[in-house]
Amino acid sequence: MPVRIGVIGVGVMGGEHARLLAHEVSGSEVVAVFDVDPQRAGQVAAATGARSHDDPMVLVKDEQVDAVVVASSDPTHEQFVLAALAAAKPVLCEKPLAPDVAGCGRILDAEVELGRRLVSVGFMRRYDQGYRALKDVLDGGRVGRAVMLHCTHRNASIAPGLDSSALISGSAVHEIDIARWLLDEELTAVTVHTPRRGAGATGTQDPLFLVFESASGVLVDVEVFGNAGYGYEVRAELVADHGTVSLDSPPPTALRSDGGVARVVPADWRGRFAEAYRRELQDWVASVEAGTLPGTASAWDGYVATEVAQVGIRALETGQRQTLELREKPALYA
Ligand SMILES: NC(=O)c1ccc[n+]([C@@H]2O[C@H](COP(=O)([O-])OP(=O)(O)OC[C@H]3O[C@@H](n4cnc5c(N)ncnc54)[C@H](O)[C@@H]3O)[C@@H](O)[C@H]2O)c1
């Protein structure tokens, strides 16, 4: 019997998750969708064989729905995740778990009260083959201890006038999560530098250069460049005691034309992380079916990512190094 999934919010991400769950992930079917845009919901329902609901809270409680995917806009995540917890159903929520620390805290409290981990957060880079290979090298001890991690996160362009803080809460938040996951430790302080603005910057400081400090003293630098102009690119190089390990630039194909050889850079994150999204959903569905914990980021990871991002925004606004103080980690997330 496949896991029956309801998807709330079927825009770019939710529409793609619904497609993958209906057609590419094994052991799942999409039975219900909801979006405040009924036309969009109708299209995705027709393409996946799902029913289009007119009330998201009814969708969550529907007995035909075993598990929920939340991919609506950021400020709406909390209410749907809390509803899934109230119905004791597994929920995979796109990042961020909630855009504010208080909202993440309410989700943590509800899950701890329930006493079972049902919340996953869509930090899909944990399923990217490149990052996993990087972690395997580090964990295998081949290059010794991590000393520095250099990260680059570039978009072709971002929405005109988007506030600089969104470069941290929407983009650098992926580096925040992947750094914690790779290093297996918390970040404790952050400084944000603001270089001269790029020519494509529209009403916002772009790019940003963030420097995080980890508990053991690793430095993690992150360039976030929203209007880099040429495409979407993510890079990472981990520098360790006896060597370095870095992501190779996918895709593994080269374009030969017009007297030259070129690697094609994807236009956005969907091309770069297509396989990671599929693997993430596959792991989540398998764990829901088996009643085991998935390898996805937990509600705790979602809370920490939001907390670190918010402190990063404070560092940007004040121009000062900011230190972090996390709430006490509940035993549920040990
Ligand atoms: N993991 C990633 O790599 C990644 C990438 C992009 C976006 N995201 C996250 O995914 C989520 C969706 O982003 P997107 O790019 O698909 O945006 P989008 O605007 O394309 O889609 C959002 C959808 O949510 C719907 N919506 C808004 N309010 C709603 C509500 N109250 N109830 C139900 N539906 C509602 C909108 O109508 C829209 O269809 C966001 O939280 C975003 O931060 C994650």
The ligand as an SDF file (V2000), in Angstrom:
LIG
                    3D

 44 48  0  0  0  0  0  0  0  0999 V2000
   14.8320   23.6330   -0.6250 N   0  0  0  0  0  0  0  0  0  0  0  0
   15.0120   24.4910   -1.6080 C   0  0  0  0  0  0  0  0  0  0  0  0
   15.9900   24.4130   -2.3300 O   0  0  0  0  0  0  0  0  0  0  0  0
   14.0140   25.5780   -1.8840 C   0  0  0  0  0  0  0  0  0  0  0  0
   14.0830   26.3150   -3.0660 C   0  0  0  0  0  0  0  0  0  0  0  0
   13.1080   27.2840   -3.3130 C   0  0  0  0  0  0  0  0  0  0  0  0
   12.1100   27.5080   -2.4000 C   0  0  0  0  0  0  0  0  0  0  0  0
   12.0830   26.7950   -1.2350 N   0  0  0  0  0  0  0  0  0  0  0  0
   11.0040   27.0260   -0.2460 C   0  0  0  0  0  0  0  0  0  0  0  0
    9.8430   26.3690   -0.7460 O   0  0  0  0  0  0  0  0  0  0  0  0
    8.6800   27.1190   -0.4140 C   0  0  0  0  0  0  0  0  0  0  0  0
    7.9070   27.4390   -1.6940 C   0  0  0  0  0  0  0  0  0  0  0  0
    8.7360   28.2110   -2.5390 O   0  0  0  0  0  0  0  0  0  0  0  0
    8.4320   28.3110   -4.1010 P   0  0  0  0  0  0  0  0  0  0  0  0
    9.6910   28.7520   -4.7270 O   0  0  0  0  0  0  0  0  0  0  0  0
    7.7650   27.0910   -4.5740 O   0  0  0  0  0  0  0  0  0  0  0  0
    7.4110   29.5340   -4.1150 O   0  0  0  0  0  0  0  0  0  0  0  0
    6.1290   29.7270   -5.0330 P   0  0  0  0  0  0  0  0  0  0  0  0
    5.6930   31.1320   -4.8280 O   0  0  0  0  0  0  0  0  0  0  0  0
    6.3950   29.2370   -6.4040 O   0  0  0  0  0  0  0  0  0  0  0  0
    5.0530   28.7490   -4.3780 O   0  0  0  0  0  0  0  0  0  0  0  0
    4.4330   28.9960   -3.1610 C   0  0  0  0  0  0  0  0  0  0  0  0
    3.0000   28.5050   -3.2760 C   0  0  0  0  0  0  0  0  0  0  0  0
    2.3750   28.5960   -1.9940 O   0  0  0  0  0  0  0  0  0  0  0  0
    1.0470   29.0580   -2.2040 C   0  0  0  0  0  0  0  0  0  0  0  0
    0.5400   29.6050   -0.9490 N   0  0  0  0  0  0  0  0  0  0  0  0
    0.7510   30.8340   -0.4070 C   0  0  0  0  0  0  0  0  0  0  0  0
    0.1020   30.9220    0.7710 N   0  0  0  0  0  0  0  0  0  0  0  0
   -0.5130   29.7410    0.9650 C   0  0  0  0  0  0  0  0  0  0  0  0
   -1.3400   29.2170    1.9930 C   0  0  0  0  0  0  0  0  0  0  0  0
   -1.6800   29.9400    3.0680 N   0  0  0  0  0  0  0  0  0  0  0  0
   -1.8010   27.9600    1.8620 N   0  0  0  0  0  0  0  0  0  0  0  0
   -1.4780   27.2140    0.7750 C   0  0  0  0  0  0  0  0  0  0  0  0
   -0.7210   27.6520   -0.2390 N   0  0  0  0  0  0  0  0  0  0  0  0
   -0.2400   28.9060   -0.1390 C   0  0  0  0  0  0  0  0  0  0  0  0
    1.1560   30.0620   -3.3490 C   0  0  0  0  0  0  0  0  0  0  0  0
   -0.0930   30.2770   -3.9710 O   0  0  0  0  0  0  0  0  0  0  0  0
    2.1610   29.3500   -4.2570 C   0  0  0  0  0  0  0  0  0  0  0  0
    1.5210   28.4860   -5.1790 O   0  0  0  0  0  0  0  0  0  0  0  0
    9.1630   28.3610    0.3350 C   0  0  0  0  0  0  0  0  0  0  0  0
    9.0510   28.1380    1.7090 O   0  0  0  0  0  0  0  0  0  0  0  0
   10.6240   28.4880   -0.0760 C   0  0  0  0  0  0  0  0  0  0  0  0
   11.4190   29.1140    0.8910 O   0  0  0  0  0  0  0  0  0  0  0  0
   12.9910   25.8320   -0.9750 C   0  0  0  0  0  0  0  0  0  0  0  0
  1  2  1  0
  2  3  2  0
  2  4  1  0
  4  5  1  0
  4 44  2  0
  5  6  2  0
  6  7  1  0
  7  8  2  0
  8  9  1  0
  8 44  1  0
  9 10  1  0
  9 42  1  0
 10 11  1  0
 11 12  1  0
 11 40  1  0
 12 13  1  0
 13 14  1  0
 14 15  2  0
 14 16  1  0
 14 17  1  0
 17 18  1  0
 18 19  2  0
 18 20  1  0
 18 21  1  0
 21 22  1  0
 22 23  1  0
 23 24  1  0
 23 38  1  0
 24 25  1  0
 25 26  1  0
 25 36  1  0
 26 27  1  0
 26 35  1  0
 27 28  2  0
 28 29  1  0
 29 30  1  0
 29 35  2  0
 30 31  1  0
 30 32  2  0
 32 33  1  0
 33 34  2  0
 34 35  1  0
 36 37  1  0
 36 38  1  0
 38 39  1  0
 40 41  1  0
 40 42  1  0
 42 43  1  0
M  CHG  2   8   1  16  -1
M  END
$$$$
